[in-house]
């Protein structure tokens, strides 16, 4: 009986730990997706970058492990909304690169996003302490 | 502008071509300019990523770069869907809407429901418009009629009904036409918003 209970507890532990881990990963992925547009604008505020370079910058500057392909739909959306713009630069040796830069509207959007982020951060910090 | 890297191994060329065959299959719904821009940007990305990788095996380095970029069937869907909708500008083109739904990164159930709603909405809108047009030529056979047995008939009938039974009279054509247009616009604009969401 004792043996059965022990096995049962281990099983519960593994199953719940697994569910806990899966839920946590899913949540982290959703948060990452949600903030990625904001992160892109913040990085482009520093300089103009081409797609591959932008991903490397995001990986270096943040702990976000961004899947490379996911950046393109976001860049496309930001471009469509006028927050960023792009231009092709051709090199004599090497590959042509599509550079993205932030627009005036993008800079304005970042300002308001920063305020929203601070407010959200403050509320969550408060909730976590209480 | 184009990128066609020179590989040392034949297999690397095969892997490269195969990946871009898949990319072009995903983006085939777009126009030529949009297709070549996406193709070039992904080639540029992949080649940079490939060149930065260290290792003896060329094909392995290329496959690693592709793995990091992801499956084009997955990550390109959202781009294609948005570009199709943007291509239609402010207009609401049924063909673009349908392509937009098909390329949108939504679940199969949600996608099927959207297609059914779009189809049903257009069918009802077309039917209302058709009734209005038929009414112009056959005023006693199309519209809203009270049937002799007390029932209500909305649509087109083979029997000629007396004008006393015609419930809307001269208002039939404008009412049916306006309803058809409003329904068409509501379905199209609503669907466009849903796809973009």
Interface residues (C-beta under 8 A of the other chain):
Chain A: X50 X51 X52 X67 X68 X69 X70 X72 X73 X76 X77 X80 X88 X90 X95 X96 X97 X98
Chain B: X1 X3 X37 X40 X41 X42 X43 X44 X45 X47 X48 X49 X68 X69 X70 X71 X72 X74 X75 X76 X78 X79 X82 X83 X86
